[in-house]
Amino acid sequence: MKITGLEPASSKRFRVYIDGEHRLVLYQGELSRHHLEAGSEVPEELWKRLREENIKKAKLRAMHLLNDMDRTESQLLKKLTDGGYPEDIAQEALSYVKSFGYVNDRAYIRRFAEGRMHSKSRKEIQSLLSQKGLDSAEVREVLAEVYEEEEAEPEQEAIRALLRKKRWKPEEMDEKEYRRMLAFFARKGFRYEDIRQVIQLPPGNA
């Protein structure tokens, strides 16, 4: 096994390529301690030890990242690989935290939706979740469950919340302001029927 390349991952860490493949991420001190550089042969025993150490570090990093904030599987994996860990080691770290339930996409979707369903439209929430690398079918499935469990109409509650937040009083608006307000809710992804249920539409628009 030969080191065929070293690429900076940060100011002190390097992506290590062995036989042309990205296999490890090591600190400058680790490279120096083991006398490793481009062109160096890596003994099998040393390779196994370094890989195990990388996996342990990746697991600790994953735990730290989840402690910092809630993340999806895709976000966590990207954060680990952006940090220099090879894909296979990042996947092992992901599997480790998943085994303890520390990262769960379905639970993430549910928490995200429940925290925003009374201030954003379902369409907007779905769009935001799709930007996080989540499976679109799973997003639709979980959102259907969440909205079905709600006794009240969450989208109508979200419209009322936005009206209060913006201090809008439709009954006091002229036609131009009124139409601007309706366009705002439409852009937010609210359904016409929900808008109509909350806001009394003027004659000719019902």
N, C-alpha and C positions, 0 to 999 in steps of 0.2 A: 504494500500500500504506500503510495507516494503522494506527498502534498504537491498539488499542481497549481495552486493559487491561494493567495491571501487577499481578502478584500475588506477594507474598514467597515465595521458595522456601527461603530461609534468612535469616540476619541481614544478609547482604551481597548476596544474589543474588535476581533476580526472574524469574518466568515472564512472558514477553512474548507478548501476544495481538495478532496482526495480522489485521485484517479478521474479528475474532471467533474466530480459531483460535489455539491455543497453538502457537507456531512456534519460539521461542528461549528460552534462559535466559541472562541477562546480569547481570554485576556492576554495582553502583551506579556504579562508576568508568567502566565502558563506556558506560552510559547518559548520564552527564554528558559524557564525552569526545565523544560523537557528537550531543550536544544532543537526546537522545530522551526523550520523556515521553508520557503518554497524550494522544492527539490528534495526535501528530507524524506527518508523512508520512515514509516510509522509501524513499529512492531505490533503484532496482533494483540498482545496483552495490553499494551498501552492504549491502543485504539478502543478496546472494550471498556477500559477504566475511564477514559475521557468521555466516551459516549454516555456511560452511566452517570457520570458527574453532570453532564449536560442535561440529561433527563431530569435529574433532581433539581437543578437550577431552574429549568423550564417549569416544573411543577410549582416551585415556590413563587416564581414570577407570575404564573397564572393565578395563584391564590391572592397575591398582592393586588393584581389588576382587578380581581373581582371584589376585593375588600374596598378598593378605591371607588368603584361604581358598578352597577348592574350592567352586564354585557350579554350579547347574543353569542352563540357558538362561532358564527362567522366573524364577529368583531374581535373576539378573544383570539381566535386563530390568526387573524391578520395582525393583531398587536404583537403576538409572539414572533411571527415570521418577520415582521418589520423590525423587530428587535434583534434579528440576526439568527434566530433558531431555524434549523432546517425543517422542512415540512413534516418529515416523519417524527421528529422529536417534539415538534409543536402539537402534532396529533396525539402523541402519547400523553402529553401534559393535559390536553383537552379531555381525553378519555378519563384521566385520573380525576379531574374536578367534576366531570359528569357523573362518575360513579358515586359521588357523595351528594349529588343533587345540587351542587353549587352553581351549575349553569344548566338551564333548561329552557329551551326556546318557547315551548308552549306556555310555561309559567311566565316568561318574559312578556309574551304577547298579551296575556291576560292582565298582568299588572299594568302594562303600558296603556292598554285600552281602558281599564277601569279608572285609571288616574286622569284620563283625558276625555272620556265620553260625554261628560257634562259641560265641556267647553269647546269641543271640536266635533266636526261632522264625522260620521263613520267613514266616508270616502277619504277625508283628509287623514284620519288615523291609519287607514289601510295604506295610503301613499307613504306616510312617514315610516311605517314598519317595513315596507318593501325596499326602502332605501338602506335598511340595516342588514341586507343580505339574507333575510329570512325567506323560507319557502312560501311562495305566494298561496299555494293551496292550503297550507297549514294556517297561514294568517287568516284566510277567509273562513276556515272551519272554526278556529277559536273565536273570531269576532262574532260569528253566528251564535255560538254558545253564550258568549258574554251578553250580547244584546237580547237574546231570548230570555235570559234570566232576569232582566230588568222589568219590573212591574210598570214603572212610569215610562214615558217615551223619552229616552235619553237625548235624541237629537233635538227634540222640541225644548228640552231643558237647556241644552247647549245654546240654542238660539236666544232663549230668555236671558241666559247668563251673559252673552255677548251684548245684548241690548242694555243690560244694567252696567256692564263694564264701560261701554262707550257712551252711556247716559243718553241713549237715543230714545225719543218719544215719537213714534210714528204718527200719532194723531196730531202732533204739532208741526209736522214737516210740510213743506210745500212739495209740489209734484216732482221737481228736480231732485231735491234731497231724498225724497222717498224712493225714487227709482235708483239713485246711487246706493241707498241702503240695501235694496233688494238685490242689486248686482253684487254687492259685497257678500251676501249670504250665498248667492249662487256660486261665486268663485270659490267659496269655502267648501263647496261640495254638498250643501244641504239640499234636500229634495224639495221640490215645489210644494208638495202636499204638506210637509212639516212647516214650511215657511207660512203657508196659508193658514194652518191651524193656530199658529202663534200670533201672526200679524194680520190684522183685518185689512185685506186688500181693497183698494179703492174700486169704485164701479168701473166695469169694463175690463178688470184684471182678474176677476174671480174665476 
